[in-house]
Amino acid sequence: EQLCVIEELSPSYGTYEKDGIVYAAAPGEVSMDLKERIIKVLQSNGKMKLALPVRGDILMGEVINAYEQRAEIAIVRRNNEDFYSGLIGEIHVSNVTRRFVKSMHDVLRVNDIVRASTMNTHEIPTKLSLVGPEFGVVFAKCSRCGNPLTLTTYNNMFCLRCENRETREVAKDYGQQFGLEARPDLAPKRR
């Protein structure tokens, strides 16, 4: 819902600005602070709503859809704090890595857990990027049997149960939060 124009009041918690107009980003009670010249949206109990992500925020979430050119992420953490908003982020295939990627299915799959950075401020959908060594898949499961995948070498994964091999665009700390160790000894041998 449109609240005011940017010349009147600046956006704060629960609001965002687009093309000079301040909109409510969440349902609730509108609160204006004329001394500070800000407008915010509060929950019915008077607490502040969480604002939409801003450029540079580090988000974690689960891949809920993966298409040829983009993937949708259900965001669950923002800057290492739980974020229960129902917000969906979107990653375009050009924002996954600096090298050429033919299809999103080569680097991400449904149910993968990813860490990404935000590329836009107070906009829906939130545009995400996986470019950088700290960003990418932090946990993945085998697409055949559902067993956690083990990292062998750079972006190459191996399933210890069914011996399936897959690739992902992984973060430098893949699996560490989930107790998985890299197994370079399982990499395919070169002849």
C-alpha positions as CSV (number, residue, x, y, z in Angstrom):
1,E,0.0,0.0,0.0
2,Q,1.2,3.5,-0.9
3,L,2.0,5.5,2.3
4,C,3.6,8.8,1.2
5,V,6.2,10.3,-1.1
6,I,9.9,10.4,-0.2
7,E,9.9,14.2,0.2
8,E,7.5,13.9,3.1
9,L,8.9,11.1,5.2
10,S,11.8,8.6,4.8
11,P,11.1,4.8,4.8
12,S,12.0,2.8,7.9
13,Y,11.1,-0.7,9.3
14,G,8.4,-2.4,7.4
15,T,8.5,0.1,4.5
16,Y,10.4,0.6,1.2
17,E,10.8,3.3,-1.4
18,K,10.4,2.9,-5.1
19,D,10.4,5.7,-7.7
20,G,10.0,8.3,-5.0
21,I,7.0,6.7,-3.3
22,V,7.1,5.0,0.1
23,Y,5.2,1.7,0.3
24,A,4.3,-0.6,3.2
25,A,6.3,-3.9,3.0
26,A,4.3,-5.6,5.6
27,P,0.7,-5.5,7.1
28,G,0.3,-3.6,10.4
29,E,-0.2,-0.2,11.9
30,V,1.5,2.8,10.3
31,S,3.6,5.0,12.7
32,M,5.0,8.4,11.7
33,D,7.8,10.1,13.6
34,L,7.6,13.8,12.5
35,K,10.6,14.8,14.5
36,E,12.9,12.2,12.8
37,R,10.9,12.5,9.5
38,I,10.4,8.7,9.2
39,I,7.5,6.4,8.6
40,K,7.3,2.7,9.7
41,V,4.9,-0.2,9.9
42,L,4.4,-1.9,13.3
43,Q,2.8,-5.1,14.2
44,S,-0.4,-5.0,16.3
45,N,1.6,-5.5,19.5
46,G,3.7,-2.4,18.8
47,K,6.9,-4.2,17.7
48,M,8.7,-3.3,14.5
49,K,8.4,-5.4,11.4
50,L,11.5,-6.7,9.8
51,A,12.5,-4.5,6.8
52,L,13.2,-6.0,3.4
53,P,16.8,-7.0,2.7
54,V,19.2,-4.3,1.5
55,R,22.1,-4.6,-0.9
56,G,25.0,-6.5,0.6
57,D,22.9,-8.5,3.1
58,I,24.0,-12.2,3.4
59,L,21.0,-14.5,3.1
60,M,20.6,-18.2,3.4
61,G,17.7,-20.3,2.1
62,E,16.5,-23.4,0.4
63,V,16.1,-23.8,-3.4
64,I,12.4,-24.3,-4.0
65,N,12.4,-24.1,-7.8
66,A,15.2,-24.4,-10.4
67,Y,14.6,-23.5,-14.0
68,E,17.0,-23.2,-17.0
69,Q,17.8,-19.6,-16.4
70,R,16.8,-18.8,-12.8
71,A,16.2,-20.4,-9.4
72,E,13.9,-19.3,-6.5
73,I,15.1,-19.4,-2.9
74,A,12.9,-19.5,0.2
75,I,14.9,-17.2,2.5
76,V,15.3,-18.4,6.1
77,R,18.3,-16.4,7.5
78,R,19.5,-12.9,7.1
79,N,23.0,-11.8,8.3
80,N,23.2,-14.9,10.6
81,E,19.8,-14.3,12.2
82,D,16.6,-16.3,11.6
83,F,14.3,-14.5,9.2
84,Y,10.7,-15.9,9.1
85,S,9.1,-13.7,6.4
86,G,8.0,-16.0,3.6
87,L,10.3,-13.9,1.4
88,I,11.4,-15.5,-1.9
89,G,14.7,-14.5,-3.5
90,E,15.6,-15.0,-7.1
91,I,19.0,-16.0,-8.7
92,H,19.6,-15.5,-12.4
93,V,22.0,-17.9,-14.1
94,S,24.3,-14.9,-14.9
95,N,24.7,-14.2,-11.1
96,V,25.9,-17.7,-10.1
97,T,29.5,-17.7,-11.1
98,R,32.0,-15.7,-13.3
99,R,32.4,-18.7,-15.7
100,F,29.8,-19.7,-18.4
101,V,26.9,-21.8,-17.1
102,K,24.6,-23.4,-19.7
103,S,21.8,-24.3,-17.3
104,M,20.9,-23.5,-13.7
105,H,20.5,-27.3,-13.2
106,D,24.3,-27.6,-13.6
107,V,25.0,-25.5,-10.5
108,L,21.8,-25.7,-8.3
109,R,19.1,-28.2,-7.6
110,V,15.8,-28.2,-5.6
111,N,16.3,-28.6,-1.8
112,D,19.9,-27.3,-1.9
113,I,20.8,-24.9,1.0
114,V,22.6,-21.8,-0.4
115,R,24.3,-18.7,1.0
116,A,23.9,-15.6,-1.3
117,S,24.3,-11.9,-1.2
118,T,21.5,-9.4,-2.0
119,M,21.9,-7.3,-5.1
120,N,19.0,-4.8,-4.6
121,T,17.5,-2.8,-1.8
122,H,13.9,-3.0,-0.5
123,E,12.5,-4.7,-3.6
124,I,10.5,-7.8,-4.2
125,P,11.7,-10.2,-5.5
126,T,15.0,-10.0,-3.8
127,K,17.7,-10.5,-6.4
128,L,20.6,-12.7,-5.2
129,S,24.1,-13.5,-6.3
130,L,26.3,-16.5,-5.6
131,V,29.5,-14.9,-7.0
132,G,32.3,-15.1,-4.5
133,P,34.1,-17.9,-2.6
134,E,31.9,-17.5,0.5
135,F,28.7,-17.8,-1.5
136,G,27.1,-20.9,-3.1
137,V,25.7,-24.2,-2.0
138,V,26.5,-25.1,1.6
139,F,24.5,-28.4,1.7
140,A,23.2,-30.6,-1.0
141,K,21.5,-34.0,-1.3
142,C,21.8,-36.6,-4.0
143,S,19.1,-36.2,-6.6
144,R,18.8,-40.1,-6.9
145,C,18.7,-41.3,-3.3
146,G,18.5,-38.2,-1.0
147,N,21.7,-38.9,0.9
148,P,23.9,-35.9,1.7
149,L,26.5,-35.2,-1.0
150,T,30.2,-35.2,-0.2
151,L,32.5,-32.7,-1.8
152,T,35.4,-34.4,-3.7
153,T,37.1,-31.6,-5.6
154,Y,36.1,-28.1,-6.7
155,N,32.3,-28.2,-7.3
156,N,32.3,-32.0,-7.8
157,M,30.1,-34.0,-5.5
158,F,29.8,-37.7,-4.7
159,C,27.1,-39.7,-3.0
160,L,28.5,-42.3,-0.6
161,R,25.3,-44.4,-0.7
162,C,24.5,-44.8,-4.5
163,E,27.9,-43.5,-5.9
164,N,26.1,-40.9,-8.0
165,R,28.3,-37.9,-9.1
166,E,26.9,-34.4,-9.4
167,T,28.1,-30.8,-9.7
168,R,27.1,-27.7,-7.7
169,E,28.5,-24.2,-7.3
170,V,29.7,-24.6,-3.7
171,A,30.8,-22.2,-1.0
172,K,34.3,-22.6,0.3
173,D,32.9,-24.0,3.6
174,Y,30.6,-26.6,2.0
175,G,29.1,-29.0,4.6
176,Q,31.1,-27.7,7.6
177,Q,27.9,-26.5,9.4
178,F,26.4,-29.9,8.8
179,G,29.4,-32.1,9.8
180,L,30.4,-33.1,6.3
181,E,34.1,-33.4,5.4
182,A,35.6,-33.1,2.0
183,R,36.8,-36.3,0.5
184,P,39.4,-35.6,-2.3
185,D,40.3,-39.3,-2.3
186,L,36.9,-40.0,-4.0
187,A,37.6,-37.8,-7.0
188,P,37.8,-39.6,-10.3
189,K,41.3,-40.7,-11.2
190,R,42.8,-39.1,-14.3
191,R,44.5,-41.5,-16.8
